[in-house]
């Protein structure tokens, strides 16, 4: 069980992700500062214009030059903003790509159970929407919020140097605005967490609805399934509506009150000037500079929604990046052979132990079968051997070396795993088979298909080997997908082959073809088979009978029958079904 540790703050974490792009963000911030400064500079020029008017300046050239200077500042502001935004976006999209790549690579290093515990919709939501949401923080908040915060501070300091009383007057509305802002932020973490949960539920329902559309139609569940989708969509929409309804009033007051410093600057300045304690020119200067504060303050506050959701967004991404990995070295030990040994292996799924001290010896080149009732733990053993999970205790050794001391890449090269629901990608049949060995030629791909008994049906497809398999292999039947998966595993040429009920969806005739192909292709290799048809593994070197997470018995087919145990009961039931069929 993972220990929850307090991680870095959202700002510290996001800055740590910039990597080699830090200099681009520094450049962006500097340009953003220059841009905001250029947007404020015209107010100082206006001060000069007003002072000229007050001093009786009548030369047209004087005012023309001031107007030209303001135009230059405006142009510089536009250019600085454009270059700042360009630099921050170039860096940001590179960083987002790297974060997304790290997340997907992380999933391959996590135990299979930890990945399967996360719903498809939730993972898609995190990898796509949540990572995309970081764009606002990196590309806008880092340069623009920083610049729009620093420049008003400089202006306020300047106002205090003119007259400290006017400086205080300029700040009079800020405490009220901050109070309204605090009210707006109250409960925002809980509200946003609820919107994320509701959005995930909607994504999950949408994925489930689309994937199960055939079952929904066949069993006439269109209305109930659609109603569930509508309810989740309603809940997702109203999670945002409720959040906005709760924060709209304080947000409005904050946006209106905080920049409205004129309500204090004008009366206070007027009184001070009337009393003769404030020079009229200074009063005009403070008024104009106070107006110059409005735009940066409003820009800062426009990012309030993004700031208050930062922690939750980054937390979701961190939940993947900080997830516990399987223990594998980058450069591990090299096994002396391909003998497999399981010593007192225990494994729990969702805190419930499902394997209770499994001990097995699988010599290199042997044919081993795992049989037993459904849910007994056969597939879990196969997945542990395939290094999709790590055992809670005990060890799995390859050639005398604990597999946790072998690099993941090296071990993957030694294992070919085919399950009953192996996944095909939405690309050509040829490329799906070539996943077994990326450098295989077309001829080698087709030869693997021939030896696996699927060449003929592939050639009967619309475009032969170039036929698209469809999403999840949906353009092919279950048996066809399995046979292509077996061809992919055979092309890999790994010394250890694991077939987890890999012929479950095939008819007896095709199963016999596949069994002959597998026997031929696995000569000299270790073959571990989980089979629901016991006749296909009767000639195995060793048959392990698994029951309730323990090894009930093991031996050859004849030895197990002679002991009149669970295997004999299963065999008799299998033969009865076979005879009746």
PyMOL commands that set and color helices and strands:
alter all, ss='L'
color gray80, all
select helices_A, chain A and resi 10-16+19-54+60-109+112-116+120-162+164-171+174-185+188-211+213-218+222-257+262-274+280-301+304-321+378-385+403-405+408-414+429-434+442-451+455-459+464-466+471-473+478-492+508-521+534-537+557-562+566-580
alter helices_A, ss='H'
color red, helices_A
select strands_A, chain A and resi 340-349+352-362+367-372+393-398+401-402+415-419+496-500+526-530+542-547+550-555
alter strands_A, ss='S'
color yellow, strands_A
deselect
rebuild
show_as cartoon
